[in-house]
Amino acid sequence: MAEPTRRRGRPRSAPDASGTIQALDRALDILDLLAGHPGLTLSEVAEKMDQSPSTVHRVLHTLAARGVAETDPATQSWHIGPATFRLGSAFMRRSGIVERARPILRALMEHTGETANLGILNGEAVLFLSQIETQETIRAFFPPGTRSPLHCSGIGKALLAFGPPATLEGLLRQVPLKRFTDRTLTTAEALEEDMARIRHRGFAFDDEEKSRGMRCIAAPVFDFSGEAVAGISVSGPSHRIGHEHVKTLGAAVAAAAGDLSHALGA
């Protein structure tokens, strides 16, 4: 008797019906264990997880390579790594900042007549999270998900000026300051001088440094711990954002950033 033809596609009884990835699931279980029991040795982790030491060794060193776990060489014990703080901080920023910023951005756009933006630090760039566009025909456009270099964007420079000094030092040491226009700041000296000006007046000014004919004014947003976690800006064509308007617009942007900071507990 011929065997029935087996249908192609997913087997009726998959090894893992939940659809999870076993190796990833194991790694997250180990990470969760370290969070609740810091200072375990490799053998202790293996025992608690009921896994072989060789398997746990591979998982721990994979986690360490990504910075989410680390070992103390003196005791050979394992702990949660610094990258987990970044992930947790990202969740804290996500939990409400865009929603809280929307009415503030709208009020800023209506007050200034220019497009208002919200962005955060994302590696070596600014990541734009939200935007309220002006009704003017000629306007700036940074849809959510757009990234822009730190050294030539208003929000980027605001975050560099008011963020940890190590962020600026790392940028100057590791990232080439690419020239986009003849106004782009491409030397460490020029950028550091601009940082001093930004700290003094309380807002950053992108004077056609990324795109000719476009200007941007930005101020930092602080959280409850006093950390600069985001930036608010207005951006538009140079013929509307003249140098004579910078001080007035800067005050409006700084006030809006202050309102959002207050909403975040600063």
BAZAKOL-519409 format. One record per residue (C-alpha): residue number from 1; x, y, z; residue in three letters; chain. Coordinates in nm, 3 decimals, padded with zeros to 5 digits, always signed. Example, Ala and Ser with C-alpha at 12.3 -4.5 7.8 and 13.67 -1.06 7.14 Angstrom:
BEGIN
<k->1; xx->+01.230; yy->-00.450; zz->+00.780; r->Ala; c->A>;
<k->2; xx->+01.367; yy->-00.106; zz->+00.714; r->Ser; c->A>;
This chain:
BEGIN
<k->1; xx->+00.000; yy->+00.000; zz->+00.000; r->Met; c->A>;
<k->2; xx->+00.144; yy->+00.338; zz->-00.102; r->Ala; c->A>;
<k->3; xx->+00.223; yy->+00.585; zz->+00.173; r->Glu; c->A>;
<k->4; xx->+00.004; yy->+00.896; zz->+00.172; r->Pro; c->A>;
<k->5; xx->+00.163; yy->+01.200; zz->+00.014; r->Thr; c->A>;
<k->6; xx->+00.298; yy->+01.434; zz->+00.280; r->Arg; c->A>;
<k->7; xx->+00.201; yy->+01.797; zz->+00.242; r->Arg; c->A>;
<k->8; xx->+00.473; yy->+02.048; zz->+00.206; r->Arg; c->A>;
<k->9; xx->+00.515; yy->+02.331; zz->+00.452; r->Gly; c->A>;
<k->10; xx->+00.528; yy->+02.342; zz->+00.826; r->Arg; c->A>;
<k->11; xx->+00.520; yy->+02.001; zz->+00.997; r->Pro; c->A>;
<k->12; xx->+00.219; yy->+01.918; zz->+01.207; r->Arg; c->A>;
<k->13; xx->+00.429; yy->+01.887; zz->+01.521; r->Ser; c->A>;
<k->14; xx->+00.713; yy->+02.141; zz->+01.515; r->Ala; c->A>;
<k->15; xx->+00.996; yy->+02.094; zz->+01.766; r->Pro; c->A>;
<k->16; xx->+00.901; yy->+02.426; zz->+01.922; r->Asp; c->A>;
<k->17; xx->+00.537; yy->+02.507; zz->+01.863; r->Ala; c->A>;
<k->18; xx->+00.569; yy->+02.844; zz->+02.035; r->Ser; c->A>;
<k->19; xx->+00.778; yy->+02.978; zz->+01.749; r->Gly; c->A>;
<k->20; xx->+01.061; yy->+03.092; zz->+01.975; r->Thr; c->A>;
<k->21; xx->+01.432; yy->+03.058; zz->+01.897; r->Ile; c->A>;
<k->22; xx->+01.576; yy->+02.813; zz->+02.149; r->Gln; c->A>;
<k->23; xx->+01.930; yy->+02.958; zz->+02.158; r->Ala; c->A>;
<k->24; xx->+01.800; yy->+03.312; zz->+02.202; r->Leu; c->A>;
<k->25; xx->+01.556; yy->+03.197; zz->+02.467; r->Asp; c->A>;
<k->26; xx->+01.842; yy->+03.031; zz->+02.656; r->Arg; c->A>;
<k->27; xx->+02.057; yy->+03.345; zz->+02.635; r->Ala; c->A>;
<k->28; xx->+01.776; yy->+03.562; zz->+02.770; r->Leu; c->A>;
<k->29; xx->+01.716; yy->+03.317; zz->+03.054; r->Asp; c->A>;
<k->30; xx->+02.083; yy->+03.343; zz->+03.150; r->Ile; c->A>;
<k->31; xx->+02.068; yy->+03.722; zz->+03.130; r->Leu; c->A>;
<k->32; xx->+01.762; yy->+03.719; zz->+03.355; r->Asp; c->A>;
<k->33; xx->+01.946; yy->+03.492; zz->+03.598; r->Leu; c->A>;
<k->34; xx->+02.243; yy->+03.730; zz->+03.617; r->Leu; c->A>;
<k->35; xx->+02.007; yy->+04.021; zz->+03.679; r->Ala; c->A>;
<k->36; xx->+01.862; yy->+03.846; zz->+03.983; r->Gly; c->A>;
<k->37; xx->+02.181; yy->+03.675; zz->+04.102; r->His; c->A>;
<k->38; xx->+02.487; yy->+03.887; zz->+04.019; r->Pro; c->A>;
<k->39; xx->+02.832; yy->+03.742; zz->+04.078; r->Gly; c->A>;
<k->40; xx->+02.770; yy->+03.382; zz->+03.973; r->Leu; c->A>;
<k->41; xx->+03.056; yy->+03.180; zz->+03.830; r->Thr; c->A>;
<k->42; xx->+03.023; yy->+02.996; zz->+03.501; r->Leu; c->A>;
<k->43; xx->+02.976; yy->+02.662; zz->+03.678; r->Ser; c->A>;
<k->44; xx->+02.710; yy->+02.811; zz->+03.906; r->Glu; c->A>;
<k->45; xx->+02.522; yy->+02.952; zz->+03.607; r->Val; c->A>;
<k->46; xx->+02.543; yy->+02.613; zz->+03.435; r->Ala; c->A>;
<k->47; xx->+02.411; yy->+02.438; zz->+03.746; r->Glu; c->A>;
<k->48; xx->+02.120; yy->+02.676; zz->+03.797; r->Lys; c->A>;
<k->49; xx->+02.028; yy->+02.666; zz->+03.428; r->Met; c->A>;
<k->50; xx->+02.073; yy->+02.286; zz->+03.408; r->Asp; c->A>;
<k->51; xx->+02.296; yy->+02.338; zz->+03.104; r->Gln; c->A>;
<k->52; xx->+02.641; yy->+02.208; zz->+03.020; r->Ser; c->A>;
<k->53; xx->+02.931; yy->+02.441; zz->+03.110; r->Pro; c->A>;
<k->54; xx->+03.043; yy->+02.446; zz->+02.745; r->Ser; c->A>;
<k->55; xx->+02.701; yy->+02.570; zz->+02.630; r->Thr; c->A>;
<k->56; xx->+02.685; yy->+02.833; zz->+02.902; r->Val; c->A>;
<k->57; xx->+03.041; yy->+02.941; zz->+02.821; r->His; c->A>;
<k->58; xx->+02.943; yy->+03.014; zz->+02.460; r->Arg; c->A>;
<k->59; xx->+02.632; yy->+03.203; zz->+02.562; r->Val; c->A>;
<k->60; xx->+02.811; yy->+03.416; zz->+02.823; r->Leu; c->A>;
<k->61; xx->+03.091; yy->+03.511; zz->+02.588; r->His; c->A>;
<k->62; xx->+02.839; yy->+03.599; zz->+02.316; r->Thr; c->A>;
<k->63; xx->+02.656; yy->+03.824; zz->+02.564; r->Leu; c->A>;
<k->64; xx->+02.986; yy->+03.977; zz->+02.673; r->Ala; c->A>;
<k->65; xx->+03.077; yy->+04.057; zz->+02.313; r->Ala; c->A>;
<k->66; xx->+02.759; yy->+04.265; zz->+02.292; r->Arg; c->A>;
<k->67; xx->+02.819; yy->+04.433; zz->+02.627; r->Gly; c->A>;
<k->68; xx->+02.510; yy->+04.293; zz->+02.798; r->Val; c->A>;
<k->69; xx->+02.717; yy->+04.070; zz->+03.029; r->Ala; c->A>;
<k->70; xx->+03.066; yy->+04.104; zz->+03.174; r->Glu; c->A>;
<k->71; xx->+03.301; yy->+03.906; zz->+03.393; r->Thr; c->A>;
<k->72; xx->+03.516; yy->+04.010; zz->+03.687; r->Asp; c->A>;
<k->73; xx->+03.865; yy->+03.869; zz->+03.607; r->Pro; c->A>;
<k->74; xx->+03.961; yy->+03.865; zz->+03.973; r->Ala; c->A>;
<k->75; xx->+03.673; yy->+03.641; zz->+04.086; r->Thr; c->A>;
<k->76; xx->+03.570; yy->+03.484; zz->+03.753; r->Gln; c->A>;
<k->77; xx->+03.215; yy->+03.590; zz->+03.836; r->Ser; c->A>;
<k->78; xx->+02.958; yy->+03.716; zz->+03.585; r->Trp; c->A>;
<k->79; xx->+02.739; yy->+04.025; zz->+03.600; r->His; c->A>;
<k->80; xx->+02.496; yy->+04.227; zz->+03.392; r->Ile; c->A>;
<k->81; xx->+02.688; yy->+04.446; zz->+03.144; r->Gly; c->A>;
<k->82; xx->+02.665; yy->+04.819; zz->+03.073; r->Pro; c->A>;
<k->83; xx->+02.470; yy->+04.774; zz->+02.749; r->Ala; c->A>;
<k->84; xx->+02.168; yy->+04.662; zz->+02.950; r->Thr; c->A>;
<k->85; xx->+02.154; yy->+05.009; zz->+03.105; r->Phe; c->A>;
<k->86; xx->+02.140; yy->+05.160; zz->+02.756; r->Arg; c->A>;
<k->87; xx->+01.855; yy->+04.926; zz->+02.666; r->Leu; c->A>;
<k->88; xx->+01.670; yy->+05.008; zz->+02.985; r->Gly; c->A>;
<k->89; xx->+01.724; yy->+05.379; zz->+02.932; r->Ser; c->A>;
<k->90; xx->+01.589; yy->+05.345; zz->+02.579; r->Ala; c->A>;
<k->91; xx->+01.272; yy->+05.193; zz->+02.723; r->Phe; c->A>;
<k->92; xx->+01.242; yy->+05.479; zz->+02.972; r->Met; c->A>;
<k->93; xx->+01.280; yy->+05.732; zz->+02.693; r->Arg; c->A>;
<k->94; xx->+01.029; yy->+05.549; zz->+02.478; r->Arg; c->A>;
<k->95; xx->+00.770; yy->+05.526; zz->+02.752; r->Ser; c->A>;
<k->96; xx->+00.595; yy->+05.856; zz->+02.699; r->Gly; c->A>;
<k->97; xx->+00.845; yy->+06.102; zz->+02.555; r->Ile; c->A>;
<k->98; xx->+00.696; yy->+06.111; zz->+02.204; r->Val; c->A>;
<k->99; xx->+00.341; yy->+06.138; zz->+02.336; r->Glu; c->A>;
<k->100; xx->+00.438; yy->+06.407; zz->+02.586; r->Arg; c->A>;
<k->101; xx->+00.631; yy->+06.597; zz->+02.321; r->Ala; c->A>;
<k->102; xx->+00.354; yy->+06.614; zz->+02.056; r->Arg; c->A>;
<k->103; xx->+00.149; yy->+06.901; zz->+02.205; r->Pro; c->A>;
<k->104; xx->+00.467; yy->+07.090; zz->+02.290; r->Ile; c->A>;
<k->105; xx->+00.600; yy->+07.050; zz->+01.935; r->Leu; c->A>;
<k->106; xx->+00.267; yy->+07.164; zz->+01.791; r->Arg; c->A>;
<k->107; xx->+00.260; yy->+07.473; zz->+02.011; r->Ala; c->A>;
<k->108; xx->+00.621; yy->+07.550; zz->+01.913; r->Leu; c->A>;
<k->109; xx->+00.539; yy->+07.515; zz->+01.541; r->Met; c->A>;
<k->110; xx->+00.238; yy->+07.743; zz->+01.574; r->Glu; c->A>;
<k->111; xx->+00.437; yy->+07.999; zz->+01.772; r->His; c->A>;
<k->112; xx->+00.739; yy->+08.011; zz->+01.541; r->Thr; c->A>;
<k->113; xx->+00.580; yy->+07.921; zz->+01.208; r->Gly; c->A>;
<k->114; xx->+00.855; yy->+07.664; zz->+01.145; r->Glu; c->A>;
<k->115; xx->+00.871; yy->+07.285; zz->+01.155; r->Thr; c->A>;
<k->116; xx->+00.931; yy->+07.148; zz->+01.506; r->Ala; c->A>;
<k->117; xx->+01.130; yy->+06.829; zz->+01.567; r->Asn; c->A>;
<k->118; xx->+01.211; yy->+06.581; zz->+01.844; r->Leu; c->A>;
<k->119; xx->+01.528; yy->+06.369; zz->+01.830; r->Gly; c->A>;
<k->120; xx->+01.749; yy->+06.151; zz->+02.048; r->Ile; c->A>;
<k->121; xx->+02.110; yy->+06.037; zz->+02.047; r->Leu; c->A>;
<k->122; xx->+02.151; yy->+05.719; zz->+01.843; r->Asn; c->A>;
<k->123; xx->+02.511; yy->+05.607; zz->+01.830; r->Gly; c->A>;
<k->124; xx->+02.702; yy->+05.858; zz->+01.621; r->Glu; c->A>;
<k->125; xx->+02.390; yy->+06.032; zz->+01.493; r->Ala; c->A>;
<k->126; xx->+02.063; yy->+06.198; zz->+01.586; r->Val; c->A>;
<k->127; xx->+01.753; yy->+05.984; zz->+01.540; r->Leu; c->A>;
<k->128; xx->+01.439; yy->+06.188; zz->+01.472; r->Phe; c->A>;
<k->129; xx->+01.136; yy->+06.054; zz->+01.659; r->Leu; c->A>;
<k->130; xx->+00.864; yy->+06.304; zz->+01.582; r->Ser; c->A>;
<k->131; xx->+00.790; yy->+06.613; zz->+01.375; r->Gln; c->A>;
<k->132; xx->+00.515; yy->+06.872; zz->+01.341; r->Ile; c->A>;
<k->133; xx->+00.540; yy->+07.031; zz->+00.997; r->Glu; c->A>;
<k->134; xx->+00.471; yy->+07.394; zz->+00.922; r->Thr; c->A>;
<k->135; xx->+00.211; yy->+07.479; zz->+00.659; r->Gln; c->A>;
<k->136; xx->+00.464; yy->+07.682; zz->+00.463; r->Glu; c->A>;
<k->137; xx->+00.533; yy->+07.556; zz->+00.110; r->Thr; c->A>;
<k->138; xx->+00.910; yy->+07.550; zz->+00.165; r->Ile; c->A>;
<k->139; xx->+00.987; yy->+07.359; zz->+00.481; r->Arg; c->A>;
<k->140; xx->+01.227; yy->+07.115; zz->+00.645; r->Ala; c->A>;
<k->141; xx->+01.132; yy->+06.749; zz->+00.645; r->Phe; c->A>;
<k->142; xx->+01.275; yy->+06.491; zz->+00.889; r->Phe; c->A>;
<k->143; xx->+01.033; yy->+06.195; zz->+00.905; r->Pro; c->A>;
<k->144; xx->+01.058; yy->+05.965; zz->+01.209; r->Pro; c->A>;
<k->145; xx->+01.349; yy->+05.727; zz->+01.166; r->Gly; c->A>;
<k->146; xx->+01.569; yy->+05.980; zz->+00.983; r->Thr; c->A>;
<k->147; xx->+01.926; yy->+06.001; zz->+01.114; r->Arg; c->A>;
<k->148; xx->+02.157; yy->+06.300; zz->+01.093; r->Ser; c->A>;
<k->149; xx->+02.525; yy->+06.346; zz->+01.190; r->Pro; c->A>;
<k->150; xx->+02.579; yy->+06.493; zz->+01.536; r->Leu; c->A>;
<k->151; xx->+02.834; yy->+06.757; zz->+01.439; r->His; c->A>;
<k->152; xx->+02.617; yy->+06.936; zz->+01.183; r->Cys; c->A>;
<k->153; xx->+02.263; yy->+06.917; zz->+01.318; r->Ser; c->A>;
<k->154; xx->+02.101; yy->+07.143; zz->+01.574; r->Gly; c->A>;
<k->155; xx->+01.980; yy->+06.863; zz->+01.802; r->Ile; c->A>;
<k->156; xx->+02.308; yy->+06.676; zz->+01.761; r->Gly; c->A>;
<k->157; xx->+02.514; yy->+06.974; zz->+01.871; r->Lys; c->A>;
<k->158; xx->+02.278; yy->+07.046; zz->+02.162; r->Ala; c->A>;
<k->159; xx->+02.314; yy->+06.689; zz->+02.288; r->Leu; c->A>;
<k->160; xx->+02.691; yy->+06.700; zz->+02.245; r->Leu; c->A>;
<k->161; xx->+02.717; yy->+07.029; zz->+02.434; r->Ala; c->A>;
<k->162; xx->+02.502; yy->+06.924; zz->+02.728; r->Phe; c->A>;
<k->163; xx->+02.580; yy->+06.552; zz->+02.732; r->Gly; c->A>;
<k->164; xx->+02.869; yy->+06.367; zz->+02.896; r->Pro; c->A>;
<k->165; xx->+03.210; yy->+06.501; zz->+02.786; r->Pro; c->A>;
<k->166; xx->+03.305; yy->+06.148; zz->+02.685; r->Ala; c->A>;
<k->167; xx->+03.045; yy->+06.159; zz->+02.406; r->Thr; c->A>;
<k->168; xx->+03.208; yy->+06.461; zz->+02.246; r->Leu; c->A>;
<k->169; xx->+03.556; yy->+06.321; zz->+02.303; r->Glu; c->A>;
<k->170; xx->+03.458; yy->+05.990; zz->+02.144; r->Gly; c->A>;
<k->171; xx->+03.312; yy->+06.166; zz->+01.842; r->Leu; c->A>;
<k->172; xx->+03.624; yy->+06.374; zz->+01.789; r->Leu; c->A>;
<k->173; xx->+03.849; yy->+06.073; zz->+01.834; r->Arg; c->A>;
<k->174; xx->+03.664; yy->+05.810; zz->+01.633; r->Gln; c->A>;
<k->175; xx->+03.432; yy->+05.972; zz->+01.379; r->Val; c->A>;
<k->176; xx->+03.549; yy->+06.183; zz->+01.082; r->Pro; c->A>;
<k->177; xx->+03.377; yy->+06.523; zz->+01.083; r->Leu; c->A>;
<k->178; xx->+03.244; yy->+06.500; zz->+00.729; r->Lys; c->A>;
<k->179; xx->+03.198; yy->+06.824; zz->+00.535; r->Arg; c->A>;
<k->180; xx->+02.851; yy->+06.876; zz->+00.388; r->Phe; c->A>;
<k->181; xx->+02.869; yy->+07.250; zz->+00.308; r->Thr; c->A>;
<k->182; xx->+03.131; yy->+07.521; zz->+00.333; r->Asp; c->A>;
<k->183; xx->+02.986; yy->+07.603; zz->+00.678; r->Arg; c->A>;
<k->184; xx->+03.024; yy->+07.253; zz->+00.829; r->Thr; c->A>;
<k->185; xx->+03.248; yy->+07.243; zz->+01.136; r->Leu; c->A>;
<k->186; xx->+03.512; yy->+06.986; zz->+01.045; r->Thr; c->A>;
<k->187; xx->+03.784; yy->+07.041; zz->+01.307; r->Thr; c->A>;
<k->188; xx->+03.790; yy->+06.955; zz->+01.677; r->Ala; c->A>;
<k->189; xx->+03.881; yy->+07.314; zz->+01.764; r->Glu; c->A>;
<k->190; xx->+03.587; yy->+07.462; zz->+01.574; r->Ala; c->A>;
<k->191; xx->+03.339; yy->+07.215; zz->+01.721; r->Leu; c->A>;
<k->192; xx->+03.464; yy->+07.263; zz->+02.078; r->Glu; c->A>;
<k->193; xx->+03.437; yy->+07.642; zz->+02.041; r->Glu; c->A>;
<k->194; xx->+03.079; yy->+07.599; zz->+01.921; r->Asp; c->A>;
<k->195; xx->+03.003; yy->+07.374; zz->+02.220; r->Met; c->A>;
<k->196; xx->+03.113; yy->+07.653; zz->+02.453; r->Ala; c->A>;
<k->197; xx->+02.883; yy->+07.899; zz->+02.276; r->Arg; c->A>;
<k->198; xx->+02.592; yy->+07.656; zz->+02.298; r->Ile; c->A>;
<k->199; xx->+02.638; yy->+07.602; zz->+02.672; r->Arg; c->A>;
<k->200; xx->+02.658; yy->+07.979; zz->+02.727; r->His; c->A>;
<k->201; xx->+02.339; yy->+08.072; zz->+02.541; r->Arg; c->A>;
<k->202; xx->+02.141; yy->+07.752; zz->+02.611; r->Gly; c->A>;
<k->203; xx->+02.064; yy->+07.647; zz->+02.253; r->Phe; c->A>;
<k->204; xx->+02.241; yy->+07.525; zz->+01.939; r->Ala; c->A>;
<k->205; xx->+02.239; yy->+07.687; zz->+01.596; r->Phe; c->A>;
<k->206; xx->+02.292; yy->+07.491; zz->+01.274; r->Asp; c->A>;
<k->207; xx->+02.382; yy->+07.768; zz->+01.031; r->Asp; c->A>;
<k->208; xx->+02.347; yy->+07.585; zz->+00.697; r->Glu; c->A>;
<k->209; xx->+02.602; yy->+07.329; zz->+00.820; r->Glu; c->A>;
<k->210; xx->+02.418; yy->+07.020; zz->+00.689; r->Lys; c->A>;
<k->211; xx->+02.221; yy->+07.168; zz->+00.397; r->Ser; c->A>;
<k->212; xx->+02.274; yy->+07.497; zz->+00.217; r->Arg; c->A>;
<k->213; xx->+01.971; yy->+07.722; zz->+00.255; r->Gly; c->A>;
<k->214; xx->+01.841; yy->+07.549; zz->+00.572; r->Met; c->A>;
<k->215; xx->+01.891; yy->+07.648; zz->+00.935; r->Arg; c->A>;
<k->216; xx->+01.800; yy->+07.484; zz->+01.264; r->Cys; c->A>;
<k->217; xx->+01.784; yy->+07.595; zz->+01.627; r->Ile; c->A>;
<k->218; xx->+01.774; yy->+07.331; zz->+01.902; r->Ala; c->A>;
<k->219; xx->+01.780; yy->+07.290; zz->+02.279; r->Ala; c->A>;
<k->220; xx->+01.833; yy->+06.985; zz->+02.503; r->Pro; c->A>;
<k->221; xx->+01.563; yy->+06.800; zz->+02.696; r->Val; c->A>;
<k->222; xx->+01.659; yy->+06.665; zz->+03.039; r->Phe; c->A>;
<k->223; xx->+01.509; yy->+06.377; zz->+03.238; r->Asp; c->A>;
<k->224; xx->+01.457; yy->+06.343; zz->+03.613; r->Phe; c->A>;
<k->225; xx->+01.826; yy->+06.261; zz->+03.666; r->Ser; c->A>;
<k->226; xx->+01.946; yy->+06.570; zz->+03.482; r->Gly; c->A>;
<k->227; xx->+02.066; yy->+06.374; zz->+03.177; r->Glu; c->A>;
<k->228; xx->+02.018; yy->+06.525; zz->+02.831; r->Ala; c->A>;
<k->229; xx->+01.802; yy->+06.251; zz->+02.676; r->Val; c->A>;
<k->230; xx->+01.655; yy->+06.430; zz->+02.375; r->Ala; c->A>;
<k->231; xx->+01.646; yy->+06.755; zz->+02.184; r->Gly; c->A>;
<k->232; xx->+01.377; yy->+06.982; zz->+02.042; r->Ile; c->A>;
<k->233; xx->+01.437; yy->+07.202; zz->+01.739; r->Ser; c->A>;
<k->234; xx->+01.278; yy->+07.425; zz->+01.480; r->Val; c->A>;
<k->235; xx->+01.412; yy->+07.413; zz->+01.127; r->Ser; c->A>;
<k->236; xx->+01.339; yy->+07.599; zz->+00.807; r->Gly; c->A>;
<k->237; xx->+01.482; yy->+07.791; zz->+00.513; r->Pro; c->A>;
<k->238; xx->+01.748; yy->+08.052; zz->+00.577; r->Ser; c->A>;
<k->239; xx->+01.543; yy->+08.334; zz->+00.426; r->His; c->A>;
<k->240; xx->+01.287; yy->+08.288; zz->+00.708; r->Arg; c->A>;
<k->241; xx->+01.534; yy->+08.200; zz->+00.987; r->Ile; c->A>;
<k->242; xx->+01.760; yy->+08.502; zz->+00.954; r->Gly; c->A>;
<k->243; xx->+02.042; yy->+08.578; zz->+01.194; r->His; c->A>;
<k->244; xx->+01.829; yy->+08.857; zz->+01.340; r->Glu; c->A>;
<k->245; xx->+01.570; yy->+08.593; zz->+01.446; r->His; c->A>;
<k->246; xx->+01.807; yy->+08.347; zz->+01.608; r->Val; c->A>;
<k->247; xx->+01.792; yy->+08.488; zz->+01.960; r->Lys; c->A>;
<k->248; xx->+01.410; yy->+08.505; zz->+01.966; r->Thr; c->A>;
<k->249; xx->+01.368; yy->+08.160; zz->+01.815; r->Leu; c->A>;
<k->250; xx->+01.633; yy->+08.021; zz->+02.049; r->Gly; c->A>;
<k->251; xx->+01.439; yy->+08.145; zz->+02.350; r->Ala; c->A>;
<k->252; xx->+01.118; yy->+07.983; zz->+02.218; r->Ala; c->A>;
<k->253; xx->+01.290; yy->+07.651; zz->+02.151; r->Val; c->A>;
<k->254; xx->+01.463; yy->+07.653; zz->+02.490; r->Ala; c->A>;
<k->255; xx->+01.129; yy->+07.721; zz->+02.660; r->Ala; c->A>;
<k->256; xx->+00.965; yy->+07.430; zz->+02.476; r->Ala; c->A>;
<k->257; xx->+01.254; yy->+07.200; zz->+02.569; r->Ala; c->A>;
<k->258; xx->+01.213; yy->+07.318; zz->+02.928; r->Gly; c->A>;
<k->259; xx->+00.843; yy->+07.230; zz->+02.920; r->Asp; c->A>;
<k->260; xx->+00.920; yy->+06.878; zz->+02.800; r->Leu; c->A>;
<k->261; xx->+01.198; yy->+06.842; zz->+03.056; r->Ser; c->A>;
<k->262; xx->+00.951; yy->+06.938; zz->+03.327; r->His; c->A>;
<k->263; xx->+00.702; yy->+06.681; zz->+03.195; r->Ala; c->A>;
<k->264; xx->+00.977; yy->+06.415; zz->+03.223; r->Leu; c->A>;
<k->265; xx->+01.045; yy->+06.506; zz->+03.585; r->Gly; c->A>;
<k->266; xx->+01.347; yy->+06.733; zz->+03.548; r->Ala; c->A>;
